[in-house]
Amino acid sequence: MKEEALKYLQAGFSIIPLGSITKNSSGSKNIEYPIPWKEYQQRKATSDEIKTWKYNNIGIVTGRVSNLLVLDVDQYKPNFDKSLIQSFKLPITPVQQTASGGKQYFFKYPVDIDIYNAVCIGHNASGIDIRGEGGMVIVPPTKTPYGAYTWLIDPFTTPVANLPPILLEMLKKEHSSENKEKKSIVELSSLAEGEGRDNALTSFCGTLAHSLSPDRWSTEIPPAMKAINDTYKPPLPMKDLERIYKSITEKELKGRTSIPLSTKLISLSELMNKEFPEVNFAIEPFFERGTLNMLSAPPNTWKSWLLFYFAVKTAKGDKIFDNFKTEKSKILIVNEEDPARLIQDRFRILGVKKENLDIYLHIMEGMKINQQTVDLLLKEIKEKKIDVLIFDSLRAIHDANENDSQEMQKVMDFMKQFVRVGITIIFTHHNRKKTIGDKGDNAELSRGSTAINAAIAGHLSLEEEKREGVTFLVMRHLKSKAGPKHDPVEIEIVNDEEDKIEFVYKGQFKENENRARQAKELIYTILSQDTNTLKSIKDFKKLKVASESNIREGLAMLKKDKLIKHITRKKAEEDKLIPVSKGKANELLYRLVKKDEFDELVDELSTGQNY
C-alpha cells in the first residue's frame, strides 16, 4: 500500500492514509481517518511521511494542492442525468470506478477560479457531483465491504486533461457570487438572529454532530463554529468554543453507543422466583450461546486452524474431537490477518470440500470494530440469520492500546452489542510464551489489559508440545461463567499422507507428567549451557527447575533417552572434575553424555543403578 501511495505522490497528488470504509443503514459512507488531514489540503506529504503512515486504504486530496478537480458521476442513481454528462463532451482523462459502481473523472484544477465540493450540479437530482477545494477522493487499491476501487484509465499512463469548456463555464456560473442569494452566515446555518452566542453555537454544534459521522467531527465542526462565532460582536473566546465542542461531541458519542437503561426495578424475591431456561451451549461445555468468548495461544500455535475446525463442526452440528457437543449454527468469520487463498487452503487441509455449509466470511477488508462496523455486521447477521460471529484475531480489528483498560473496554463494549441480540462471539488472541517456571493454567498469560479477561464468559487456551516427533495441543478451559471448568485435555495433530490435518482427542492432560517433561527440558538446557560442570539434584532445586520429585522424573527421562550420565561426588573428585556445590561423597552428579559414551551408558543402564 505504501508503494502505491508513493506512486500517487510522484504523479503530483497530495496523499492521505485512510482506515476502514463502511456504509451505514442509510447508505452514507463512513471513513476512518488515521491522521488529521487538513494540512495536506495546503501541502503535499513528503515521501518520508508517507512511509511512516499505516494504511488500510488511500485517499487523494482534491483542489489546488493536487491540481485536481474530480467529476463524480453516479450513473446508477434513478434520476441520473445522462444527457447532461453527454453535453460536457468529456475528453480522454484518468477515470476510476468506485466501490458503489459510479465513475470519477480526473481533470486539472482551473487556474482562475476557486471551485469547492458541490452536490448535484446542474439541478438537484443530476447525480453528478464535484470534488474540489477541501475535498478528497478514495483511490485504488482501496477495498471496502461493498466493493473495490479500480482504474479504468490510470493517471500513471494517461495525462490528466483540462476541464471541458462547457463544464468549466457551468462551474464558473454556479460558483459566481452574482448567482448566489446574499445571506448572512447565521441565516445559512439556520440560526436565529439575536440568539445568545452560547446557546446558538451549542445548538449548531449539536445539529452538525448528529448529522455527521464521528470521523468527520474534528475536521468539519470546529471551522464551521469559528466562522459563525466570527460574526458575533464580540465573539466568544476560543476556550468556550472548545468547551461547547467537547461537551456536545462526548454527549452525542455516548448517545450513539449506549443502551437505554431499564426503568423496571426487580426485587430479590422476584429474581429468586423467576424461572430461567437451562444453559444452552454453542460448544459444550466451553462456550455458552449468546456470550463473549476467547481462544488464546502464543503466536503460531494453531489458533486459526482450531477456530476453522470449530466453525466447520458447529456448522454441521457435529461433535468437536468426537467428544464435545455443538449446536448446529450459522457462522460468520471476520478474518483480517490472512489472505483468501490461505484460508481456502486451510479449510481444504481440514477436509472441507465444496460443501454447502452455512459459513460466511469477511476477508482482509480493513474492518475495524466501531459503531459503523457493528451496524453493518448486525444487518448481515439479521439477513443471514447468523448464530456465531468469529473474529480472527482481536488485535487485527482495532487500533486501541491493548494495555489501556479504558480503550479496551470500549472495544469489548462494541462486541457486547452482538451478545445483547443473542449472538455468540469467539475471538482469537495472543498469549505470551509460557516458560517452564509458569505453573498451572494461568489465564493472565493472555496479552493486554485485564478488561479483556473481565469481559469474556468463556476462555480456552492452547499450548503446543513436541513429544518424540509428534505434535500435541494442550487445551485448557481457563474461564467459564456457565458452569464448572473442564479438565485440561490433549489433542494430537495428525498429518496424513494426503496432506490432510486431523485433530485427534487423546483424553485428559496429565499435569504431573507434563511438569516432569518440563523439568527434563530445563535440565537438559542447563547442562547444555555448561558442559564442564557437574550438577546435583539440590543444584537443580536451587535453580528452581521444579519440585524434587519432578526433577527426579525428568532425570530418569533423560537417562532413558541416553542424554545424561551420572557419577558420584567421590569419583568426580578423583577424576578432578568440577562439581557446582559441596556434598556427601556418594551423592550423584549429572552431565550430558558425549558421543563416544553411548556404549558405556548402555552397560550402566543394565546394572539398574538408582538415583
ABEGO torsion letter per residue (X at the ends): XAAAAAAAAAAGBBBBBBBBBBBBAAGBBBBBBABBAAAAAABBBBAAAAAABBBABBBBBBEAAAGBBBBBBBAABAABBAAAAAAAGBBBBBBBBBAAGBBBBBBBBBAABBBBBBBGBGBAAAGBBBBBBGBBBBBOABBBAAEBBBBABBAAABBBBBBBAAAAAAAAAAABAAABBBBBAAAAAGBBBGBBAAAAAAAAAAAAAAABBAAAAAAAAAAAAAAAAAABOBBBBAAAAAAAAAAAAAAAAAAAABBBBBABBBBAAAAAABBBBBBBBABOAABBBGBBBBBBBBBGAGAAAAAAAAAAAAAAGBBBGGABBBBBBBBBBBBAABBAAAAAAAAAAAGBBBBBBBBBBBBGAGBBBBAAAAAAAAAAAAAAGBABBBBOBAAAABABBAABAAAAAAAAAAAAAAAAAGBBBBBBBBBBBBBAABBEBBAAABBEBAAAAAABABBBBBBBBBBGGBBBBBBBBABBAAEBBBBBBBBBBBBBAAGBBBBBBAEBBBAAAAAAAAAAAAAAAAAAABAABBBBAAAAAAAGABBAAAAAAAAAAAAAAGABBBBBAAAAAAAGBBBABBBBAABBBBBBBBAAAAAAAAAAAAAGBBX
